[in-house]
């Protein structure tokens, strides 16, 4: 994308970067249960922030972005 807008010359590609990234990803292994739970809480928090103006504001006017963040942080502390 940058090459389309501006001509960049003299920069050499680092060889093997795709192979290195794939190797590092395979070293990480599968996601653990805890990582999946954090992902679910984050996805729910992001969804609540995005849909707040569409759904939540009319039903619960006292809920705002900071309240959603605090609830998400509390949920992360309560998950075993």
HTML snippet that shows the backbone in 3Dmol.js (N, CA, C, O; Angstrom):
<script src="https://3Dmol.org/build/3Dmol-min.js"></script>
<div id="view" style="width:600px;height:400px;position:relative"></div>
<script>
const pdb = `
ATOM      1  N   UNK A   1       0.824  -1.187   0.000  1.00  0.00           N
ATOM      2  CA  UNK A   1       0.000   0.000   0.000  1.00  0.00           C
ATOM      3  C   UNK A   1       0.866   1.246   0.000  1.00  0.00           C
ATOM      4  O   UNK A   1       0.553   2.223  -0.680  1.00  0.00           O
ATOM      5  N   UNK A   2       1.943   1.218   0.753  1.00  0.00           N
ATOM      6  CA  UNK A   2       2.821   2.378   0.797  1.00  0.00           C
ATOM      7  C   UNK A   2       3.514   2.559  -0.538  1.00  0.00           C
ATOM      8  O   UNK A   2       3.734   3.687  -0.979  1.00  0.00           O
ATOM      9  N   UNK A   3       3.864   1.444  -1.189  1.00  0.00           N
ATOM     10  CA  UNK A   3       4.553   1.534  -2.476  1.00  0.00           C
ATOM     11  C   UNK A   3       3.680   2.169  -3.547  1.00  0.00           C
ATOM     12  O   UNK A   3       4.210   2.735  -4.503  1.00  0.00           O
ATOM     13  N   UNK A   4       2.375   2.097  -3.420  1.00  0.00           N
ATOM     14  CA  UNK A   4       1.480   2.702  -4.401  1.00  0.00           C
ATOM     15  C   UNK A   4       1.488   4.217  -4.243  1.00  0.00           C
ATOM     16  O   UNK A   4       1.559   4.937  -5.239  1.00  0.00           O
ATOM     17  N   UNK A   5       1.418   4.707  -3.026  1.00  0.00           N
ATOM     18  CA  UNK A   5       1.347   6.148  -2.780  1.00  0.00           C
ATOM     19  C   UNK A   5       2.674   6.849  -2.889  1.00  0.00           C
ATOM     20  O   UNK A   5       2.720   8.005  -3.308  1.00  0.00           O
ATOM     21  N   UNK A   6       3.755   6.193  -2.528  1.00  0.00           N
ATOM     22  CA  UNK A   6       5.077   6.811  -2.548  1.00  0.00           C
ATOM     23  C   UNK A   6       6.083   5.786  -3.046  1.00  0.00           C
ATOM     24  O   UNK A   6       6.019   4.607  -2.697  1.00  0.00           O
ATOM     25  N   UNK A   7       6.980   6.242  -3.837  1.00  0.00           N
ATOM     26  CA  UNK A   7       7.998   5.350  -4.369  1.00  0.00           C
ATOM     27  C   UNK A   7       9.124   5.188  -3.344  1.00  0.00           C
ATOM     28  O   UNK A   7       9.789   6.158  -2.982  1.00  0.00           O
ATOM     29  N   UNK A   8       9.324   3.969  -2.890  1.00  0.00           N
ATOM     30  CA  UNK A   8      10.364   3.672  -1.919  1.00  0.00           C
ATOM     31  C   UNK A   8      11.401   2.798  -2.614  1.00  0.00           C
ATOM     32  O   UNK A   8      11.091   1.707  -3.092  1.00  0.00           O
ATOM     33  N   UNK A   9      12.608   3.280  -2.661  1.00  0.00           N
ATOM     34  CA  UNK A   9      13.660   2.542  -3.356  1.00  0.00           C
ATOM     35  C   UNK A   9      14.814   2.268  -2.397  1.00  0.00           C
ATOM     36  O   UNK A   9      15.031   2.992  -1.425  1.00  0.00           O
ATOM     37  N   UNK A  10      15.519   1.235  -2.694  1.00  0.00           N
ATOM     38  CA  UNK A  10      16.712   0.929  -1.921  1.00  0.00           C
ATOM     39  C   UNK A  10      16.466   0.106  -0.667  1.00  0.00           C
ATOM     40  O   UNK A  10      17.394  -0.119   0.110  1.00  0.00           O
ATOM     41  N   UNK A  11      15.236  -0.347  -0.455  1.00  0.00           N
ATOM     42  CA  UNK A  11      14.938  -1.161   0.726  1.00  0.00           C
ATOM     43  C   UNK A  11      14.891  -2.618   0.289  1.00  0.00           C
ATOM     44  O   UNK A  11      14.110  -2.989  -0.587  1.00  0.00           O
ATOM     45  N   UNK A  12      15.724  -3.427   0.899  1.00  0.00           N
ATOM     46  CA  UNK A  12      15.776  -4.843   0.556  1.00  0.00           C
ATOM     47  C   UNK A  12      14.847  -5.629   1.470  1.00  0.00           C
ATOM     48  O   UNK A  12      14.718  -5.324   2.656  1.00  0.00           O
ATOM     49  N   UNK A  13      14.219  -6.621   0.916  1.00  0.00           N
ATOM     50  CA  UNK A  13      13.329  -7.483   1.685  1.00  0.00           C
ATOM     51  C   UNK A  13      14.156  -8.392   2.583  1.00  0.00           C
ATOM     52  O   UNK A  13      15.209  -8.885   2.178  1.00  0.00           O
ATOM     53  N   UNK A  14      13.687  -8.607   3.774  1.00  0.00           N
ATOM     54  CA  UNK A  14      14.345  -9.525   4.689  1.00  0.00           C
ATOM     55  C   UNK A  14      13.946 -10.932   4.263  1.00  0.00           C
ATOM     56  O   UNK A  14      12.760 -11.258   4.214  1.00  0.00           O
ATOM     57  N   UNK A  15      14.918 -11.748   3.961  1.00  0.00           N
ATOM     58  CA  UNK A  15      14.635 -13.088   3.472  1.00  0.00           C
ATOM     59  C   UNK A  15      14.096 -13.996   4.555  1.00  0.00           C
ATOM     60  O   UNK A  15      14.610 -14.017   5.674  1.00  0.00           O
ATOM     61  N   UNK A  16      13.064 -14.743   4.222  1.00  0.00           N
ATOM     62  CA  UNK A  16      12.549 -15.748   5.136  1.00  0.00           C
ATOM     63  C   UNK A  16      11.633 -15.239   6.226  1.00  0.00           C
ATOM     64  O   UNK A  16      11.418 -15.936   7.217  1.00  0.00           O
ATOM     65  N   UNK A  17      11.081 -14.031   6.072  1.00  0.00           N
ATOM     66  CA  UNK A  17      10.234 -13.526   7.152  1.00  0.00           C
ATOM     67  C   UNK A  17       8.933 -14.312   7.278  1.00  0.00           C
ATOM     68  O   UNK A  17       8.430 -14.493   8.387  1.00  0.00           O
ATOM     69  N   UNK A  18       8.381 -14.782   6.162  1.00  0.00           N
ATOM     70  CA  UNK A  18       7.152 -15.573   6.238  1.00  0.00           C
ATOM     71  C   UNK A  18       7.411 -16.901   6.935  1.00  0.00           C
ATOM     72  O   UNK A  18       6.599 -17.358   7.739  1.00  0.00           O
ATOM     73  N   UNK A  19       8.540 -17.513   6.624  1.00  0.00           N
ATOM     74  CA  UNK A  19       8.881 -18.776   7.274  1.00  0.00           C
ATOM     75  C   UNK A  19       9.131 -18.595   8.760  1.00  0.00           C
ATOM     76  O   UNK A  19       8.785 -19.461   9.562  1.00  0.00           O
ATOM     77  N   UNK A  20       9.736 -17.465   9.131  1.00  0.00           N
ATOM     78  CA  UNK A  20      10.017 -17.206  10.534  1.00  0.00           C
ATOM     79  C   UNK A  20       8.720 -16.992  11.314  1.00  0.00           C
ATOM     80  O   UNK A  20       8.576 -17.485  12.433  1.00  0.00           O
ATOM     81  N   UNK A  21       7.777 -16.257  10.722  1.00  0.00           N
ATOM     82  CA  UNK A  21       6.499 -16.016  11.397  1.00  0.00           C
ATOM     83  C   UNK A  21       5.745 -17.327  11.572  1.00  0.00           C
ATOM     84  O   UNK A  21       5.192 -17.585  12.642  1.00  0.00           O
ATOM     85  N   UNK A  22       5.715 -18.149  10.543  1.00  0.00           N
ATOM     86  CA  UNK A  22       5.054 -19.452  10.650  1.00  0.00           C
ATOM     87  C   UNK A  22       5.693 -20.342  11.699  1.00  0.00           C
ATOM     88  O   UNK A  22       5.003 -21.054  12.428  1.00  0.00           O
ATOM     89  N   UNK A  23       7.010 -20.298  11.772  1.00  0.00           N
ATOM     90  CA  UNK A  23       7.732 -21.097  12.772  1.00  0.00           C
ATOM     91  C   UNK A  23       7.385 -20.629  14.176  1.00  0.00           C
ATOM     92  O   UNK A  23       7.138 -21.448  15.061  1.00  0.00           O
ATOM     93  N   UNK A  24       7.363 -19.308  14.388  1.00  0.00           N
ATOM     94  CA  UNK A  24       7.031 -18.775  15.714  1.00  0.00           C
ATOM     95  C   UNK A  24       5.594 -19.114  16.098  1.00  0.00           C
ATOM     96  O   UNK A  24       5.325 -19.446  17.252  1.00  0.00           O
ATOM     97  N   UNK A  25       4.668 -19.035  15.143  1.00  0.00           N
ATOM     98  CA  UNK A  25       3.282 -19.393  15.434  1.00  0.00           C
ATOM     99  C   UNK A  25       3.145 -20.861  15.814  1.00  0.00           C
ATOM    100  O   UNK A  25       2.377 -21.204  16.713  1.00  0.00           O
ATOM    101  N   UNK A  26       3.885 -21.723  15.137  1.00  0.00           N
ATOM    102  CA  UNK A  26       3.814 -23.146  15.485  1.00  0.00           C
ATOM    103  C   UNK A  26       4.448 -23.412  16.851  1.00  0.00           C
ATOM    104  O   UNK A  26       4.039 -24.341  17.548  1.00  0.00           O
ATOM    105  N   UNK A  27       5.443 -22.609  17.241  1.00  0.00           N
ATOM    106  CA  UNK A  27       6.054 -22.770  18.565  1.00  0.00           C
ATOM    107  C   UNK A  27       5.084 -22.374  19.679  1.00  0.00           C
ATOM    108  O   UNK A  27       5.156 -22.905  20.787  1.00  0.00           O
ATOM    109  N   UNK A  28       4.186 -21.450  19.382  1.00  0.00           N
ATOM    110  CA  UNK A  28       3.222 -21.033  20.405  1.00  0.00           C
ATOM    111  C   UNK A  28       2.263 -22.158  20.773  1.00  0.00           C
ATOM    112  O   UNK A  28       1.851 -22.275  21.927  1.00  0.00           O
ATOM    113  N   UNK A  29       1.912 -22.977  19.801  1.00  0.00           N
ATOM    114  CA  UNK A  29       1.007 -24.077  20.071  1.00  0.00           C
ATOM    115  C   UNK A  29      -0.443 -23.623  20.051  1.00  0.00           C
ATOM    116  O   UNK A  29      -0.768 -22.518  19.618  1.00  0.00           O
ATOM    117  N   UNK A  30      -1.300 -24.508  20.531  1.00  0.00           N
ATOM    118  CA  UNK A  30      -2.738 -24.215  20.538  1.00  0.00           C
ATOM    119  C   UNK A  30      -3.077 -23.245  21.666  1.00  0.00           C
ATOM    120  O   UNK A  30      -2.347 -23.134  22.651  1.00  0.00           O
ATOM    121  N   UNK A  31      -4.204 -22.545  21.499  1.00  0.00           N
ATOM    122  CA  UNK A  31      -4.653 -21.630  22.543  1.00  0.00           C
ATOM    123  C   UNK A  31      -5.105 -22.425  23.761  1.00  0.00           C
ATOM    124  O   UNK A  31      -5.758 -23.461  23.636  1.00  0.00           O
ATOM    125  N   UNK A  32      -4.754 -21.930  24.926  1.00  0.00           N
ATOM    126  CA  UNK A  32      -5.182 -22.593  26.159  1.00  0.00           C
ATOM    127  C   UNK A  32      -6.601 -22.154  26.503  1.00  0.00           C
ATOM    128  O   UNK A  32      -7.148 -21.239  25.887  1.00  0.00           O
ATOM    129  N   UNK A  33      -7.181 -22.812  27.485  1.00  0.00           N
ATOM    130  CA  UNK A  33      -8.535 -22.480  27.935  1.00  0.00           C
ATOM    131  C   UNK A  33      -8.595 -21.038  28.429  1.00  0.00           C
ATOM    132  O   UNK A  33      -9.550 -20.318  28.135  1.00  0.00           O
ATOM    133  N   UNK A  34      -7.585 -20.618  29.175  1.00  0.00           N
ATOM    134  CA  UNK A  34      -7.563 -19.259  29.712  1.00  0.00           C
ATOM    135  C   UNK A  34      -7.494 -18.218  28.600  1.00  0.00           C
ATOM    136  O   UNK A  34      -8.159 -17.184  28.667  1.00  0.00           O
ATOM    137  N   UNK A  35      -6.692 -18.492  27.586  1.00  0.00           N
ATOM    138  CA  UNK A  35      -6.596 -17.558  26.460  1.00  0.00           C
ATOM    139  C   UNK A  35      -7.919 -17.453  25.717  1.00  0.00           C
ATOM    140  O   UNK A  35      -8.300 -16.370  25.272  1.00  0.00           O
ATOM    141  N   UNK A  36      -8.621 -18.571  25.583  1.00  0.00           N
ATOM    142  CA  UNK A  36      -9.926 -18.550  24.922  1.00  0.00           C
ATOM    143  C   UNK A  36     -10.948 -17.764  25.739  1.00  0.00           C
ATOM    144  O   UNK A  36     -11.774 -17.047  25.173  1.00  0.00           O
ATOM    145  N   UNK A  37     -10.899 -17.894  27.069  1.00  0.00           N
ATOM    146  CA  UNK A  37     -11.815 -17.136  27.915  1.00  0.00           C
ATOM    147  C   UNK A  37     -11.556 -15.630  27.816  1.00  0.00           C
ATOM    148  O   UNK A  37     -12.497 -14.839  27.748  1.00  0.00           O
ATOM    149  N   UNK A  38     -10.296 -15.240  27.807  1.00  0.00           N
ATOM    150  CA  UNK A  38      -9.961 -13.829  27.659  1.00  0.00           C
ATOM    151  C   UNK A  38     -10.428 -13.316  26.300  1.00  0.00           C
ATOM    152  O   UNK A  38     -10.932 -12.198  26.195  1.00  0.00           O
ATOM    153  N   UNK A  39     -10.260 -14.130  25.261  1.00  0.00           N
ATOM    154  CA  UNK A  39     -10.733 -13.749  23.934  1.00  0.00           C
ATOM    155  C   UNK A  39     -12.247 -13.548  23.927  1.00  0.00           C
ATOM    156  O   UNK A  39     -12.740 -12.599  23.316  1.00  0.00           O
ATOM    157  N   UNK A  40     -12.986 -14.426  24.596  1.00  0.00           N
ATOM    158  CA  UNK A  40     -14.444 -14.298  24.666  1.00  0.00           C
ATOM    159  C   UNK A  40     -14.848 -13.028  25.402  1.00  0.00           C
ATOM    160  O   UNK A  40     -15.747 -12.316  24.955  1.00  0.00           O
ATOM    161  N   UNK A  41     -14.197 -12.734  26.524  1.00  0.00           N
ATOM    162  CA  UNK A  41     -14.520 -11.515  27.278  1.00  0.00           C
ATOM    163  C   UNK A  41     -14.199 -10.278  26.439  1.00  0.00           C
ATOM    164  O   UNK A  41     -14.977  -9.325  26.417  1.00  0.00           O
ATOM    165  N   UNK A  42     -13.062 -10.289  25.753  1.00  0.00           N
ATOM    166  CA  UNK A  42     -12.705  -9.153  24.916  1.00  0.00           C
ATOM    167  C   UNK A  42     -13.697  -8.971  23.774  1.00  0.00           C
ATOM    168  O   UNK A  42     -14.101  -7.846  23.479  1.00  0.00           O
ATOM    169  N   UNK A  43     -14.093 -10.068  23.126  1.00  0.00           N
ATOM    170  CA  UNK A  43     -15.053  -9.985  22.022  1.00  0.00           C
ATOM    171  C   UNK A  43     -16.404  -9.469  22.515  1.00  0.00           C
ATOM    172  O   UNK A  43     -17.041  -8.655  21.847  1.00  0.00           O
ATOM    173  N   UNK A  44     -16.839  -9.941  23.684  1.00  0.00           N
ATOM    174  CA  UNK A  44     -18.098  -9.460  24.246  1.00  0.00           C
ATOM    175  C   UNK A  44     -18.010  -7.977  24.603  1.00  0.00           C
ATOM    176  O   UNK A  44     -18.968  -7.232  24.396  1.00  0.00           O
ATOM    177  N   UNK A  45     -16.877  -7.551  25.134  1.00  0.00           N
ATOM    178  CA  UNK A  45     -16.687  -6.142  25.474  1.00  0.00           C
ATOM    179  C   UNK A  45     -16.706  -5.275  24.227  1.00  0.00           C
ATOM    180  O   UNK A  45     -17.364  -4.236  24.200  1.00  0.00           O
ATOM    181  N   UNK A  46     -15.994  -5.693  23.206  1.00  0.00           N
ATOM    182  CA  UNK A  46     -15.980  -4.937  21.951  1.00  0.00           C
ATOM    183  C   UNK A  46     -17.364  -4.889  21.325  1.00  0.00           C
ATOM    184  O   UNK A  46     -17.774  -3.847  20.813  1.00  0.00           O
ATOM    185  N   UNK A  47     -18.088  -5.998  21.360  1.00  0.00           N
ATOM    186  CA  UNK A  47     -19.445  -6.022  20.819  1.00  0.00           C
ATOM    187  C   UNK A  47     -20.369  -5.101  21.612  1.00  0.00           C
ATOM    188  O   UNK A  47     -21.222  -4.427  21.034  1.00  0.00           O
ATOM    189  N   UNK A  48     -20.202  -5.073  22.932  1.00  0.00           N
ATOM    190  CA  UNK A  48     -21.028  -4.183  23.756  1.00  0.00           C
ATOM    191  C   UNK A  48     -20.715  -2.723  23.460  1.00  0.00           C
ATOM    192  O   UNK A  48     -21.623  -1.893  23.412  1.00  0.00           O
ATOM    193  N   UNK A  49     -19.434  -2.398  23.260  1.00  0.00           N
ATOM    194  CA  UNK A  49     -19.072  -1.022  22.918  1.00  0.00           C
ATOM    195  C   UNK A  49     -19.641  -0.620  21.555  1.00  0.00           C
ATOM    196  O   UNK A  49     -20.143   0.492  21.390  1.00  0.00           O
ATOM    197  N   UNK A  50     -19.562  -1.530  20.583  1.00  0.00           N
ATOM    198  CA  UNK A  50     -20.019  -1.215  19.233  1.00  0.00           C
ATOM    199  C   UNK A  50     -21.533  -1.069  19.179  1.00  0.00           C
ATOM    200  O   UNK A  50     -22.045  -0.165  18.518  1.00  0.00           O
ATOM    201  N   UNK A  51     -22.256  -1.950  19.870  1.00  0.00           N
ATOM    202  CA  UNK A  51     -23.721  -1.943  19.794  1.00  0.00           C
ATOM    203  C   UNK A  51     -24.371  -1.087  20.871  1.00  0.00           C
ATOM    204  O   UNK A  51     -25.597  -1.071  20.981  1.00  0.00           O
ATOM    205  N   UNK A  52     -23.588  -0.382  21.660  1.00  0.00           N
ATOM    206  CA  UNK A  52     -24.152   0.397  22.758  1.00  0.00           C
ATOM    207  C   UNK A  52     -25.147   1.442  22.262  1.00  0.00           C
ATOM    208  O   UNK A  52     -26.242   1.558  22.813  1.00  0.00           O
ATOM    209  N   UNK A  53     -24.789   2.192  21.246  1.00  0.00           N
ATOM    210  CA  UNK A  53     -25.685   3.233  20.755  1.00  0.00           C
ATOM    211  C   UNK A  53     -26.919   2.661  20.078  1.00  0.00           C
ATOM    212  O   UNK A  53     -27.976   3.292  20.076  1.00  0.00           O
ATOM    213  N   UNK A  54     -26.792   1.470  19.504  1.00  0.00           N
ATOM    214  CA  UNK A  54     -27.918   0.867  18.789  1.00  0.00           C
ATOM    215  C   UNK A  54     -28.940   0.237  19.743  1.00  0.00           C
ATOM    216  O   UNK A  54     -30.146   0.375  19.541  1.00  0.00           O
ATOM    217  N   UNK A  55     -28.460  -0.450  20.776  1.00  0.00           N
ATOM    218  CA  UNK A  55     -29.363  -1.239  21.608  1.00  0.00           C
ATOM    219  C   UNK A  55     -29.355  -0.830  23.083  1.00  0.00           C
ATOM    220  O   UNK A  55     -30.414  -0.611  23.672  1.00  0.00           O
ATOM    221  N   UNK A  56     -28.193  -0.729  23.664  1.00  0.00           N
ATOM    222  CA  UNK A  56     -28.072  -0.595  25.110  1.00  0.00           C
ATOM    223  C   UNK A  56     -28.487   0.776  25.626  1.00  0.00           C
ATOM    224  O   UNK A  56     -29.049   0.876  26.717  1.00  0.00           O
ATOM    225  N   UNK A  57     -28.225   1.822  24.872  1.00  0.00           N
ATOM    226  CA  UNK A  57     -28.471   3.173  25.375  1.00  0.00           C
ATOM    227  C   UNK A  57     -29.953   3.403  25.661  1.00  0.00           C
ATOM    228  O   UNK A  57     -30.295   4.064  26.642  1.00  0.00           O
ATOM    229  N   UNK A  58     -30.833   2.870  24.823  1.00  0.00           N
ATOM    230  CA  UNK A  58     -32.268   3.051  25.030  1.00  0.00           C
ATOM    231  C   UNK A  58     -32.765   2.239  26.231  1.00  0.00           C
ATOM    232  O   UNK A  58     -33.584   2.721  27.013  1.00  0.00           O
ATOM    233  N   UNK A  59     -32.271   1.017  26.372  1.00  0.00           N
ATOM    234  CA  UNK A  59     -32.738   0.138  27.450  1.00  0.00           C
ATOM    235  C   UNK A  59     -32.091   0.490  28.789  1.00  0.00           C
ATOM    236  O   UNK A  59     -32.762   0.491  29.820  1.00  0.00           O
ATOM    237  N   UNK A  60     -30.815   0.783  28.778  1.00  0.00           N
ATOM    238  CA  UNK A  60     -30.080   1.086  30.009  1.00  0.00           C
ATOM    239  C   UNK A  60     -29.297   2.388  29.824  1.00  0.00           C
ATOM    240  O   UNK A  60     -28.116   2.352  29.477  1.00  0.00           O
ATOM    241  N   UNK A  61     -29.936   3.529  30.051  1.00  0.00           N
ATOM    242  CA  UNK A  61     -29.246   4.798  29.782  1.00  0.00           C
ATOM    243  C   UNK A  61     -28.075   5.089  30.720  1.00  0.00           C
ATOM    244  O   UNK A  61     -27.230   5.929  30.408  1.00  0.00           O
ATOM    245  N   UNK A  62     -28.015   4.405  31.866  1.00  0.00           N
ATOM    246  CA  UNK A  62     -26.916   4.667  32.796  1.00  0.00           C
ATOM    247  C   UNK A  62     -25.628   3.933  32.430  1.00  0.00           C
ATOM    248  O   UNK A  62     -24.587   4.162  33.046  1.00  0.00           O
ATOM    249  N   UNK A  63     -25.692   3.049  31.428  1.00  0.00           N
ATOM    250  CA  UNK A  63     -24.518   2.299  30.989  1.00  0.00           C
ATOM    251  C   UNK A  63     -23.774   3.109  29.930  1.00  0.00           C
ATOM    252  O   UNK A  63     -24.368   3.533  28.939  1.00  0.00           O
ATOM    253  N   UNK A  64     -22.474   3.324  30.140  1.00  0.00           N
ATOM    254  CA  UNK A  64     -21.651   3.988  29.137  1.00  0.00           C
ATOM    255  C   UNK A  64     -20.386   3.163  28.912  1.00  0.00           C
ATOM    256  O   UNK A  64     -20.265   2.052  29.429  1.00  0.00           O
ATOM    257  N   UNK A  65     -19.444   3.707  28.138  1.00  0.00           N
ATOM    258  CA  UNK A  65     -18.245   2.942  27.779  1.00  0.00           C
ATOM    259  C   UNK A  65     -17.423   2.527  28.996  1.00  0.00           C
ATOM    260  O   UNK A  65     -16.918   1.407  29.059  1.00  0.00           O
ATOM    261  N   UNK A  66     -17.295   3.426  29.953  1.00  0.00           N
ATOM    262  CA  UNK A  66     -16.483   3.106  31.130  1.00  0.00           C
ATOM    263  C   UNK A  66     -17.139   2.016  31.981  1.00  0.00           C
ATOM    264  O   UNK A  66     -16.450   1.189  32.577  1.00  0.00           O
ATOM    265  N   UNK A  67     -18.449   2.019  32.033  1.00  0.00           N
ATOM    266  CA  UNK A  67     -19.147   0.977  32.791  1.00  0.00           C
ATOM    267  C   UNK A  67     -18.922  -0.388  32.151  1.00  0.00           C
ATOM    268  O   UNK A  67     -18.712  -1.380  32.848  1.00  0.00           O
ATOM    269  N   UNK A  68     -18.967  -0.434  30.836  1.00  0.00           N
ATOM    270  CA  UNK A  68     -18.723  -1.694  30.129  1.00  0.00           C
ATOM    271  C   UNK A  68     -17.294  -2.180  30.395  1.00  0.00           C
ATOM    272  O   UNK A  68     -17.073  -3.373  30.602  1.00  0.00           O
ATOM    273  N   UNK A  69     -16.333  -1.264  30.389  1.00  0.00           N
ATOM    274  CA  UNK A  69     -14.939  -1.634  30.643  1.00  0.00           C
ATOM    275  C   UNK A  69     -14.762  -2.153  32.067  1.00  0.00           C
ATOM    276  O   UNK A  69     -14.042  -3.127  32.284  1.00  0.00           O
ATOM    277  N   UNK A  70     -15.401  -1.523  33.021  1.00  0.00           N
ATOM    278  CA  UNK A  70     -15.288  -1.965  34.416  1.00  0.00           C
ATOM    279  C   UNK A  70     -15.918  -3.343  34.589  1.00  0.00           C
ATOM    280  O   UNK A  70     -15.369  -4.196  35.286  1.00  0.00           O
ATOM    281  N   UNK A  71     -17.059  -3.559  33.963  1.00  0.00           N
ATOM    282  CA  UNK A  71     -17.709  -4.869  34.048  1.00  0.00           C
ATOM    283  C   UNK A  71     -16.812  -5.940  33.435  1.00  0.00           C
ATOM    284  O   UNK A  71     -16.686  -7.032  33.989  1.00  0.00           O
ATOM    285  N   UNK A  72     -16.188  -5.637  32.295  1.00  0.00           N
ATOM    286  CA  UNK A  72     -15.292  -6.606  31.661  1.00  0.00           C
ATOM    287  C   UNK A  72     -14.089  -6.910  32.551  1.00  0.00           C
ATOM    288  O   UNK A  72     -13.673  -8.064  32.657  1.00  0.00           O
ATOM    289  N   UNK A  73     -13.529  -5.887  33.189  1.00  0.00           N
ATOM    290  CA  UNK A  73     -12.394  -6.114  34.090  1.00  0.00           C
ATOM    291  C   UNK A  73     -12.806  -6.973  35.281  1.00  0.00           C
ATOM    292  O   UNK A  73     -12.060  -7.860  35.697  1.00  0.00           O
ATOM    293  N   UNK A  74     -13.980  -6.716  35.825  1.00  0.00           N
ATOM    294  CA  UNK A  74     -14.472  -7.531  36.940  1.00  0.00           C
ATOM    295  C   UNK A  74     -14.697  -8.985  36.512  1.00  0.00           C
ATOM    296  O   UNK A  74     -14.392  -9.912  37.261  1.00  0.00           O
ATOM    297  N   UNK A  75     -15.224  -9.170  35.323  1.00  0.00           N
ATOM    298  CA  UNK A  75     -15.429 -10.533  34.818  1.00  0.00           C
ATOM    299  C   UNK A  75     -14.097 -11.268  34.692  1.00  0.00           C
ATOM    300  O   UNK A  75     -14.007 -12.451  35.019  1.00  0.00           O
ATOM    301  N   UNK A  76     -13.068 -10.577  34.223  1.00  0.00           N
ATOM    302  CA  UNK A  76     -11.751 -11.208  34.106  1.00  0.00           C
ATOM    303  C   UNK A  76     -11.191 -11.596  35.477  1.00  0.00           C
ATOM    304  O   UNK A  76     -10.494 -12.603  35.600  1.00  0.00           O
ATOM    305  N   UNK A  77     -11.493 -10.806  36.496  1.00  0.00           N
ATOM    306  CA  UNK A  77     -11.036 -11.178  37.841  1.00  0.00           C
ATOM    307  C   UNK A  77     -11.856 -12.323  38.427  1.00  0.00           C
ATOM    308  O   UNK A  77     -11.343 -13.089  39.242  1.00  0.00           O
ATOM    309  N   UNK A  78     -13.118 -12.452  38.029  1.00  0.00           N
ATOM    310  CA  UNK A  78     -13.984 -13.478  38.597  1.00  0.00           C
ATOM    311  C   UNK A  78     -13.844 -14.823  37.917  1.00  0.00           C
ATOM    312  O   UNK A  78     -14.205 -15.843  38.503  1.00  0.00           O
ATOM    313  N   UNK A  79     -13.332 -14.857  36.702  1.00  0.00           N
ATOM    314  CA  UNK A  79     -13.160 -16.126  35.988  1.00  0.00           C
ATOM    315  C   UNK A  79     -12.020 -16.914  36.669  1.00  0.00           C
ATOM    316  O   UNK A  79     -10.929 -16.384  36.879  1.00  0.00           O
ATOM    317  N   UNK A  80     -12.292 -18.177  37.006  1.00  0.00           N
ATOM    318  CA  UNK A  80     -11.248 -18.959  37.656  1.00  0.00           C
ATOM    319  C   UNK A  80     -10.089 -19.281  36.732  1.00  0.00           C
ATOM    320  O   UNK A  80      -9.132 -19.936  37.146  1.00  0.00           O
TER     321      UNK A  80
END
`;
const viewer = $3Dmol.createViewer("view");
viewer.addModel(pdb, "pdb");
viewer.setStyle({}, {cartoon: {color: "spectrum"}});
viewer.zoomTo();
viewer.render();
</script>
